[in-house]
Amino acid sequence: MGPQGDGGARPGAAGPRCSGGLRGAVAVFAAVAAVFTVTLPPSVPGGDSGELITAAHELGVAHPPGYPLFMLVAKLAMTLLPFGTVAYRVNLLCGLFGAVAAALLFFTVFRLSGSRAGGILAAGVFSFSRLTWQWSIAAEVFSLNNLFVGLLMALTVHFEEAETAKERSKIAKIGAFCCGLSLCNQHTIVIYVLCIIPWILIRLLKEKELSLGSVVKLGLAFSAGLLPYLYLPVSSYLNEARWTWGDQTTLRGFLTHLLREEYGTFSLAKSETGSSMSKILLSQVTSMRMELSLNIQALAVWANICSARKNRQNSPLVWLFTGMFYIYSLFFAWRANLDISKPLFMGVVERFWMQSNAVVAVLAGLGLATLASQTSRALNSGGLQRLEWLSAALFVVYQMYSNYSICDQRSNNVIDMFAKNLLDSMPHDAIILLRGDLPGNALRYMHYCEGLRPDISLVDQEMMTYEWYLPKMAKHLPGVHFPGDRWNPVEGVLPTGMVTFNLYRFLEINKQKDTFVCIGIHEGDPTWRKTYSLWPWGSCDKLVPLEIAFNPEEWVKRTKNIYNWTEEYGRFDPSSWESVANEEMWQARMKTPFFIFNLAETVNVPSDVKAQLYAHAYNVDVKSNSGLGKEGRG
């Protein structure tokens, strides 16, 4: 630790500190990248990963707000990397993003404090926390967002250290560009951008370096960072992607997508009733203690306490970062309208806490550097530098030790096998009406990116209710006939001229094909019931005309070995998509006996037929339960 470990900075020290910081940042990047690469999942993860990869593969548009920057760099990774599955290449890209984020956190702390140990603490405890590690090795937008959080903090520190007006102007323009670019990924970073921009402008005003011309140049730099959003209307206009979302060829369509109106602007979901703000904040604090530890939180608080003293040169930056943390946490807790008592929704919400955890990690690194410096000064001993290094190393090693087994995903192919089982079970030339993120995203990835089952047609039930879906996607589904422009239970012609059709009309016009629903069928349209029934087909269901008689013996033979699934029941975290996939596969074993039992209970048939149905249901149930006992429930 240098003489500036207390947080001060000497004029002229920035040069050596910059070169030392760059060397340290490269070392941190290499170490974190090595660990992340070793633990990458080999194929597609759950959640939005399948959709993001597919949209990038097809050069389409992802779900709102579109993530144009991620689409472009993911497509570049797919093209340039010559190894692994398509999903593995994007997983690797995200792992590298996470490693860059770690390097930037190190650089931020080191430039502020001169402490390599503090920088390693910040980078290590953040990167190897369960939450960050888990989402840095999956094809998701969060590791790129972490990179931008680290970049904006590092640039802010660099701006503060600048000694000339020319240097400050240059860094401010680069920072403005990066602020705009960061908004081309995950919109939650806008809170940090709205904190940093006024701070920079006030600093320039105090230095009497803020003029109308400089504001215009900064505005142009910020706007240049937003240029990737041009990708959305271009992709939508070309309409070559077999999977895309929305129609951005009009200004209204572009703004609808950009502002996430289909999800709810500044909300995680459009029609969900979420937990209270206080409950989410309490859960965030609890999660932070589990992810980073109480000691790390205490070091972050110590950094703020020390900054309250007079003549602390770096105090404004510490207060800025702390303000960013509080404003973001409060805003997100206010707008996170999901019920976190449900494990899956909790898993969705907690991902957004990484953005605040990164700031806490930086403050903790500064707190360690300050504590070591002040203790060394009080005891008049330089030997405490080793203790500082030892403390940082212990924190980081403990993080890795605690989370390695949880985050080691190199043998995790659960979503991959789930999707392959569903696709392999389908008859030739079938139509699958998809519903939900798990089957929709996973099957789309396998079908479009890996080229599995090109004979099958994938149609999204929810998307068919949007006015843009069929006009854009019907041409990419040549084997499927659509009796109108939009799915609606009430048939007719809308004021816009669009012709609506119901599910009954869709099934009738595609009667020559086997049609399945995965998983479940849209509740808002019961028109199919008058001429069709649902027969269980593993996790899916087949829509069968009512005139076809159900033969229980034949159906049991057709569906009893439909999947090859060997995962133990209940072995995954309830908040994970692997748990959802595993649960679906185990429930699939019970669908046929329950279906047959329900027939015996509800259908008016002779008593001997009813007895046969009960017997079939019992026999299938016994075989299913024996399998459960052997493979996971025993």
C-alpha positions in Angstrom: 0.0 0.0 0.0 1.3 3.4 -1.0 1.4 6.5 1.2 -2.1 7.5 -0.1 -3.8 4.5 1.5 -5.9 6.8 3.6 -7.7 8.1 0.5 -5.6 11.2 -0.2 -3.9 11.8 -3.5 -0.7 13.7 -4.2 -0.3 15.9 -7.3 1.9 14.0 -9.7 1.1 10.6 -8.3 -1.5 9.8 -10.9 1.0 8.7 -13.5 2.7 5.9 -11.6 -0.6 5.0 -10.0 -2.2 4.8 -13.5 0.5 2.4 -14.8 0.3 0.3 -11.6 -3.4 0.3 -11.8 -3.4 -1.0 -15.4 -1.0 -3.8 -14.6 -3.1 -4.8 -11.6 -6.3 -4.6 -13.6 -4.9 -6.9 -16.3 -3.9 -9.4 -13.7 -7.4 -9.3 -12.1 -9.0 -9.7 -15.5 -6.9 -12.7 -16.3 -7.6 -14.4 -12.9 -11.4 -13.8 -12.9 -11.7 -14.7 -16.6 -9.9 -18.0 -15.9 -12.3 -18.9 -13.1 -15.4 -17.9 -15.0 -14.3 -19.8 -18.1 -13.7 -23.0 -16.2 -17.2 -22.9 -14.7 -19.2 -21.9 -17.8 -22.3 -24.0 -18.7 -21.8 -25.9 -22.0 -25.1 -25.0 -23.5 -28.2 -22.8 -23.1 -29.1 -21.6 -19.6 -32.7 -21.0 -18.5 -34.6 -17.7 -18.4 -34.1 -15.1 -21.1 -30.8 -16.6 -22.3 -32.4 -18.7 -25.0 -34.3 -15.8 -26.4 -31.3 -13.4 -26.3 -29.1 -15.9 -28.0 -31.7 -16.7 -30.7 -32.4 -13.0 -31.4 -28.7 -12.3 -31.7 -28.2 -15.4 -33.9 -30.9 -14.3 -36.2 -30.0 -10.6 -36.0 -33.4 -9.9 -34.7 -34.7 -7.8 -31.8 -34.8 -9.2 -28.3 -37.6 -8.5 -25.8 -38.0 -4.8 -24.7 -36.0 -2.7 -24.6 -34.2 -4.7 -27.4 -30.6 -4.7 -26.0 -29.1 -3.7 -29.3 -25.5 -3.5 -28.0 -25.7 -7.1 -26.6 -27.3 -8.3 -29.8 -24.4 -7.0 -31.9 -21.5 -8.2 -29.7 -23.2 -11.6 -29.1 -23.5 -12.0 -32.9 -19.8 -11.1 -33.3 -18.8 -13.7 -30.7 -20.9 -16.4 -32.4 -19.1 -15.5 -35.7 -15.5 -15.2 -34.5 -15.3 -17.9 -31.8 -14.6 -21.2 -33.6 -15.5 -23.6 -30.8 -18.4 -24.7 -28.6 -22.1 -24.5 -29.1 -23.6 -21.2 -30.1 -24.8 -20.8 -26.5 -21.3 -21.6 -25.1 -19.8 -18.8 -27.1 -22.2 -16.2 -25.7 -21.7 -17.6 -22.2 -18.0 -17.1 -22.7 -18.5 -13.6 -23.9 -20.5 -12.8 -20.8 -17.8 -14.3 -18.6 -15.3 -12.0 -20.2 -17.6 -9.1 -19.6 -17.7 -10.1 -15.9 -13.9 -10.3 -15.8 -13.6 -6.8 -17.3 -16.1 -5.5 -14.7 -13.8 -7.0 -12.0 -10.8 -5.3 -13.5 -12.6 -1.9 -13.5 -13.6 -2.2 -9.9 -10.0 -2.9 -9.0 -8.8 0.1 -11.1 -11.4 2.3 -9.4 -10.3 1.4 -5.8 -6.6 1.5 -6.7 -6.8 4.9 -8.3 -8.7 6.3 -5.3 -6.6 4.7 -2.5 -3.3 3.5 -4.0 -4.1 0.1 -2.4 -3.8 -3.0 -4.5 -5.2 -5.1 -1.7 -8.3 -2.9 -1.5 -8.8 -3.2 -5.2 -8.5 -7.0 -5.1 -11.0 -7.1 -2.2 -13.5 -5.1 -4.2 -13.0 -7.1 -7.4 -12.9 -10.5 -5.7 -15.8 -10.3 -3.3 -18.1 -8.9 -5.9 -17.1 -11.2 -8.8 -17.1 -14.4 -6.7 -20.3 -13.7 -4.9 -22.9 -16.3 -5.8 -25.2 -13.8 -7.6 -22.5 -12.1 -9.7 -20.7 -15.4 -10.5 -24.0 -17.1 -11.5 -25.1 -14.3 -13.8 -21.6 -13.6 -15.3 -21.3 -17.1 -16.8 -24.8 -17.2 -18.4 -25.8 -15.6 -21.7 -27.5 -12.6 -20.1 -27.2 -8.8 -20.1 -26.2 -8.5 -16.5 -22.4 -9.0 -16.8 -22.3 -6.3 -19.5 -24.3 -4.0 -17.2 -21.7 -4.8 -14.4 -19.0 -3.8 -16.8 -20.6 -0.4 -17.5 -21.1 0.2 -13.7 -17.4 -0.4 -13.2 -16.5 1.7 -16.3 -18.6 4.7 -15.2 -17.1 4.7 -11.7 -13.5 4.3 -13.1 -14.1 7.2 -15.5 -15.5 9.4 -12.8 -12.4 8.8 -10.7 -10.2 9.5 -13.7 -12.1 12.8 -14.3 -11.6 13.8 -10.6 -7.8 13.2 -10.9 -7.4 15.2 -14.1 -5.2 18.2 -13.6 -5.9 20.2 -16.8 -9.0 21.6 -18.5 -8.1 19.7 -21.7 -7.8 16.4 -19.9 -11.1 17.0 -18.0 -12.9 17.9 -21.3 -11.6 14.7 -22.9 -12.6 12.4 -20.1 -16.0 14.1 -19.8 -16.7 13.4 -23.5 -15.6 9.8 -23.2 -17.8 9.4 -20.2 -20.8 11.0 -21.9 -20.4 8.5 -24.8 -20.1 5.6 -22.4 -23.2 6.8 -20.5 -25.2 6.7 -23.7 -23.7 3.4 -24.7 -24.6 1.8 -21.3 -28.2 2.7 -21.9 -28.1 0.4 -25.0 -28.0 -2.5 -22.7 -29.8 -2.6 -19.4 -31.9 0.5 -18.5 -31.4 0.2 -14.7 -28.1 1.9 -15.1 -29.9 5.1 -16.0 -30.1 5.8 -12.2 -26.3 5.9 -12.0 -26.1 8.0 -15.2 -28.5 10.5 -13.7 -26.3 10.8 -10.7 -23.0 11.0 -12.5 -23.9 13.5 -15.2 -25.0 16.4 -12.8 -21.9 15.7 -10.7 -19.6 16.1 -13.7 -21.4 19.2 -14.9 -21.1 20.8 -11.4 -17.4 20.0 -11.3 -16.9 21.6 -14.7 -18.9 24.7 -13.6 -16.8 25.1 -10.5 -13.7 25.0 -12.7 -15.3 27.6 -15.0 -15.0 25.1 -17.8 -18.7 24.7 -18.6 -20.0 26.7 -21.6 -22.8 26.2 -24.1 -20.4 24.8 -26.6 -19.0 22.2 -24.2 -22.6 21.2 -23.2 -23.5 20.7 -26.8 -20.3 18.6 -27.4 -21.1 16.5 -24.4 -24.7 16.0 -25.6 -23.4 14.9 -29.0 -21.0 12.4 -27.4 -23.9 11.1 -25.3 -26.1 10.8 -28.4 -23.3 9.0 -30.3 -23.4 6.4 -27.5 -27.1 5.7 -28.3 -26.4 4.9 -32.0 -26.7 1.1 -31.5 -30.5 1.7 -31.1 -30.5 2.3 -34.9 -30.1 -1.5 -35.1 -33.8 -2.0 -33.9 -35.5 -0.3 -36.9 -33.0 -1.6 -39.4 -33.5 -5.2 -38.2 -37.3 -4.7 -38.1 -37.3 -3.2 -41.6 -35.2 -6.0 -43.1 -37.4 -8.7 -41.4 -35.0 -11.5 -42.1 -34.9 -12.9 -38.5 -36.9 -16.0 -37.8 -37.3 -14.8 -34.3 -37.7 -11.1 -33.3 -39.9 -9.0 -31.1 -41.9 -6.0 -32.0 -42.1 -3.7 -35.0 -39.7 -0.8 -34.7 -40.2 0.5 -38.3 -42.5 3.3 -37.0 -41.7 5.9 -34.3 -44.6 4.6 -32.2 -43.4 1.0 -32.4 -39.8 2.1 -31.6 -40.8 4.0 -28.5 -43.1 1.2 -27.4 -40.2 -1.2 -27.4 -37.6 1.3 -26.0 -39.9 2.3 -23.1 -40.9 -1.3 -22.4 -44.6 -0.5 -22.6 -45.5 -4.1 -23.2 -43.9 -5.0 -19.9 -44.8 -1.7 -18.1 -42.4 1.2 -18.2 -40.1 1.3 -15.2 -41.6 -1.9 -13.9 -40.5 -5.6 -14.1 -44.0 -6.8 -15.1 -47.1 -5.1 -16.5 -49.9 -6.7 -14.4 -48.2 -8.2 -11.4 -48.8 -7.1 -7.8 -45.5 -7.0 -6.1 -44.1 -7.1 -2.5 -44.0 -3.9 -0.5 -41.1 -1.5 -0.9 -40.0 -2.2 2.7 -40.0 -5.9 2.2 -37.8 -5.6 -1.0 -35.4 -3.3 0.8 -35.1 -5.6 3.7 -34.6 -8.6 1.4 -31.9 -6.6 -0.4 -30.0 -5.9 2.8 -30.3 -9.6 3.8 -29.1 -10.7 0.4 -26.2 -8.3 0.5 -25.1 -9.7 3.8 -25.2 -13.2 2.4 -23.5 -12.3 -0.9 -20.8 -10.0 0.4 -20.8 -10.6 4.2 -21.4 -8.3 7.1 -17.7 -7.4 7.3 -17.8 -6.1 3.7 -20.8 -4.0 4.6 -19.0 -2.7 7.7 -15.9 -1.7 5.6 -18.2 0.2 3.2 -19.7 2.1 6.1 -16.2 2.8 7.4 -15.3 4.4 4.1 -18.2 6.8 4.5 -17.3 7.6 8.2 -13.7 8.4 7.2 -14.9 10.6 4.3 -16.9 12.7 6.8 -13.6 14.1 8.1 -12.2 17.4 6.9 -9.7 17.8 4.1 -10.4 14.3 2.6 -9.7 14.8 -1.1 -11.7 11.8 -2.2 -14.7 12.4 0.0 -16.9 13.8 -2.8 -16.5 10.6 -4.8 -17.3 8.4 -1.8 -20.4 10.4 -1.2 -21.3 10.2 -4.9 -21.0 6.5 -5.0 -22.9 6.1 -1.8 -25.7 8.4 -3.1 -25.8 6.2 -6.3 -26.3 3.2 -4.1 -29.1 4.6 -2.0 -31.0 6.2 -4.9 -30.8 3.1 -7.0 -31.9 0.8 -4.1 -34.9 3.0 -3.2 -36.0 3.4 -6.8 -35.7 -0.2 -7.7 -37.5 -1.3 -4.5 -40.3 1.1 -5.5 -40.7 -0.2 -9.0 -39.9 -3.9 -8.6 -43.5 -5.1 -8.8 -43.0 -8.8 -8.3 -44.0 -11.0 -5.3 -40.6 -12.1 -3.9 -42.2 -14.6 -1.7 -42.3 -16.8 -4.8 -38.9 -18.3 -5.3 -38.8 -17.8 -9.1 -39.8 -14.2 -8.8 -37.2 -13.7 -6.1 -34.6 -15.1 -8.5 -35.7 -12.5 -11.0 -35.5 -9.5 -8.6 -32.2 -10.4 -6.9 -30.3 -10.2 -10.2 -30.8 -6.4 -10.2 -29.1 -6.1 -6.8 -25.7 -6.7 -8.5 -25.7 -3.1 -9.6 -25.8 -1.9 -6.0 -23.5 -4.6 -4.8 -20.8 -3.4 -7.1 -20.8 0.0 -5.4 -20.7 -1.6 -2.0 -17.7 -3.6 -3.0 -15.8 -0.5 -4.2 -16.6 1.3 -0.9 -15.5 -1.8 1.0 -12.2 -1.7 -0.8 -11.7 1.9 0.1 -12.7 1.1 3.6 -10.0 -1.6 3.9 -7.4 0.7 2.5 -8.3 3.5 4.8 -8.5 1.3 7.9 -5.1 -0.2 7.2 -3.5 3.2 6.5 -4.9 4.8 9.6 -4.0 1.8 11.8 -0.5 1.8 10.5 -0.2 5.5 11.1 -1.5 5.2 14.7 0.8 2.4 15.5 3.7 3.9 13.6 4.3 0.6 11.9 4.5 -0.4 8.2 4.0 -4.1 8.9 0.2 -3.8 8.7 0.5 -3.8 4.9 0.8 -7.6 5.1 -2.3 -7.8 7.3 -4.2 -5.8 4.7 -3.2 -8.2 2.0 -4.0 -11.2 4.2 -7.5 -9.8 4.9 -8.2 -9.2 1.2 -7.0 -12.6 0.3 -9.0 -14.3 3.0 -12.2 -12.5 2.0 -11.7 -13.4 -1.7 -10.7 -17.1 -1.1 -13.7 -17.5 1.2 -16.0 -16.2 -1.5 -14.6 -18.6 -4.0 -14.7 -21.6 -1.5 -18.3 -20.8 -0.5 -19.7 -20.4 -4.0 -17.6 -22.6 -6.3 -19.7 -25.7 -6.0 -22.9 -23.7 -6.5 -21.6 -21.7 -9.5 -19.7 -24.5 -11.3 -22.0 -25.0 -14.2 -19.7 -26.9 -16.6 -21.8 -30.1 -16.3 -25.2 -28.3 -16.2 -27.1 -29.2 -19.4 -30.6 -29.4 -17.8 -32.3 -26.8 -20.0 -30.5 -28.3 -23.0 -31.9 -31.7 -22.2 -35.3 -30.4 -21.4 -35.6 -28.7 -24.8 -34.2 -31.8 -26.7 -36.6 -34.1 -24.9 -39.5 -32.0 -25.9 -38.4 -31.7 -29.5 -37.5 -35.3 -29.9 -40.9 -36.4 -28.6 -42.8 -34.6 -31.3 -44.1 -36.3 -34.5 -42.9 -35.2 -37.9 -44.1 -31.8 -39.1 -45.9 -30.9 -35.9 -47.0 -27.5 -34.8 -46.0 -26.5 -31.2 -48.0 -23.6 -29.7 -45.5 -22.3 -27.1 -46.4 -20.6 -23.8 -44.0 -19.3 -21.2 -40.3 -18.5 -21.0 -39.0 -22.0 -20.3 -40.3 -23.9 -23.3 -40.4 -20.9 -25.6 -36.9 -19.7 -25.2 -35.3 -23.1 -24.8 -37.0 -24.7 -27.9 -36.4 -21.6 -30.0 -32.7 -21.8 -29.3 -32.5 -25.5 -30.2 -34.6 -25.1 -33.3 -33.1 -22.0 -34.8 -29.5 -21.9 -33.4 -28.7 -25.6 -33.2 -30.9 -26.6 -36.2 -32.8 -29.3 -34.4 -36.1 -30.6 -35.8 -36.3 -28.2 -38.8 -39.6 -29.9 -39.7 -41.4 -28.5 -36.7 -43.1 -25.1 -36.6 -42.9 -23.1 -33.4 -45.7 -20.6 -32.8 -45.9 -18.4 -29.7 -49.3 -18.2 -28.1 -48.7 -14.9 -26.3 -47.1 -13.3 -29.3 -50.0 -14.1 -31.6 -52.1 -11.7 -29.5 -49.8 -8.8 -30.5 -50.6 -7.0 -33.7 -47.0 -7.1 -35.0 -46.4 -10.8 -34.6 -48.1 -12.4 -37.6 -47.4 -9.7 -40.1 -43.7 -10.1 -39.3 -43.4 -13.8 -38.5 -45.9 -15.6 -40.7 -43.5 -15.7 -43.7 -41.0 -17.5 -41.5 -43.6 -20.2 -40.7 -44.4 -21.5 -44.2 -45.9 -24.8 -43.0 -48.5 -23.0 -40.8 -51.7 -21.4 -42.1 -53.2 -18.4 -40.3 -56.8 -17.5 -40.9 -56.2 -13.8 -40.0 -53.7 -11.3 -38.8 -54.1 -11.6 -35.0 -55.3 -14.1 -32.5 -58.4 -13.0 -30.5 -61.2 -15.0 -29.0 -63.7 -12.7 -30.7 -63.5 -13.0 -34.5 -64.0 -9.9 -36.7 -62.2 -6.9 -38.2 -60.5 -4.4 -35.9 -60.7 -0.6 -36.6 -57.1 -0.9 -37.9 -58.3 -3.4 -40.6 -56.7 -6.4 -38.9 -58.7 -9.6 -39.2 -58.8 -11.6 -35.9 -59.2 -15.3 -35.5 -59.7 -17.7 -32.6 -58.0 -20.9 -31.7 -60.7 -23.0 -33.2 -60.3 -21.4 -36.6 -56.5 -21.9 -36.3 -56.9 -25.6 -35.5 -59.4 -26.2 -38.3 -57.2 -24.6 -41.0 -54.2 -26.6 -39.8 -56.1 -29.9 -39.3 -53.6 -31.8 -41.5 -50.9 -31.3 -38.9 -50.5 -32.6 -35.3 -50.8 -29.5 -33.0 -49.4 -29.4 -29.4 -49.4 -26.8 -26.6 -46.3 -26.4 -24.5 -46.7 -25.7 -21.7 -50.5 -25.1 -21.2 -53.0 -23.3 -23.3 -54.1 -19.6 -23.3 -57.1 -19.4 -20.8 -58.7 -16.5 -22.7 -59.8 -18.5 -25.7 -62.1 -21.5 -24.9 -63.3 -21.8 -28.5 -61.2 -25.0 -29.1 -63.3 -26.9 -26.6 -66.3 -27.3 -28.8 -64.5 -29.7 -31.2 -61.1 -30.5 -29.5 -59.8 -32.0 -26.3 -56.3 -32.0 -24.7 -54.6 -35.3 -24.4 -51.4 -35.5 -22.2 -48.1 -35.7 -24.1 -45.4 -35.5 -21.5 -45.0 -31.9 -20.4 -47.1 -30.8 -23.4 -50.6 -31.6 -24.5 -51.9 -32.7 -27.9 -55.1 -31.1 -29.3 -57.2 -33.9 -30.6 -60.6 -33.7 -32.4 -63.4 -34.9 -30.2 -64.6 -37.5 -32.8 -61.4 -39.5 -32.1 -62.0 -42.0 -29.3 -59.4 -42.2 -26.5 -57.8 -45.6 -26.2 -56.0 -45.7 -22.8 -53.9 -48.7 -23.6 -52.6 -47.3 -26.8 -52.0 -43.8 -25.3 -50.1 -45.2 -22.3 -47.8 -47.1 -24.7 -47.2 -43.9 -26.8 -46.4 -41.7 -23.9 -44.8 -43.8 -21.1 -41.3 -43.6 -22.4 -41.6 -40.2 -24.1 -38.7 -38.7 -22.3 -35.2 -39.8 -21.2 -34.9 -37.9 -17.9 -32.5 -38.9 -15.1 -32.2 -35.8 -12.9 -33.1 -36.4 -9.3 -36.3 -34.8 -8.0 -35.8 -31.6 -5.9 -32.1 -31.3 -6.5 -32.1 -27.7 -7.8 -32.6 -24.4 -6.1 -36.3 -23.6 -6.2 -35.5 -20.1 -7.6 -33.7 -21.6 -10.6 -35.0 -22.4 -14.1 -33.4 -25.8 -13.7 -35.8 -26.5 -10.9 -38.8 -25.5 -13.0 -37.6 -27.7 -15.9 -37.0 -30.7 -13.5 -40.4 -30.2 -11.9 -42.1 -30.2 -15.3 -40.3 -33.4 -16.3 -41.3 -35.2 -13.1 -44.9 -34.0 -13.3 -45.0 -35.2 -16.9 -44.8 -38.8 -15.6 -48.1 -38.3 -13.7 -50.1 -36.5 -16.4 -51.4 -39.6 -18.2 -52.6 -41.5 -15.1 -54.3 -38.3 -13.7 -55.9 -37.8 -17.1 -57.2 -41.4 -17.2 -58.5 -41.1 -13.6 -60.3 -37.9 -14.4 -62.0 -39.6 -17.4 -63.2 -42.3 -15.1 -64.6 -39.7 -12.7 -66.3 -37.4 -15.2 -67.3 -39.4 -18.4 -70.6 -41.2 -18.5 -69.6 -44.7 -19.4 -70.7 -48.2 -18.4 -69.3 -49.5 -15.0 -67.0 -52.1 -16.6 -65.4 -49.4 -18.8 -65.1 -47.1 -15.8 -63.4 -49.9 -13.8 -60.9 -50.5 -16.7 -60.1 -46.8 -16.7 -59.4 -46.8 -12.9 -57.2 -49.9 -13.4 -55.2 -48.2 -16.2 -54.8 -45.1 -14.1 -53.6 -47.1 -11.1 -51.2 -49.3 -13.1 -49.6 -46.2 -14.7 -49.4 -44.4 -11.4 -47.7 -47.3 -9.7 -45.1 -47.5 -12.4 -44.5 -43.8 -12.2 -44.2 -43.8 -8.5 -41.8 -46.7 -8.6 -39.6 -44.7 -10.9 -39.8 -41.7 -8.6 -38.7 -43.8 -5.7 -35.7 -45.2 -7.5 -34.5 -42.0 -9.0 -35.1 -39.3 -6.5 -37.9 -39.6 -4.0 -37.0 -42.8 -2.2 
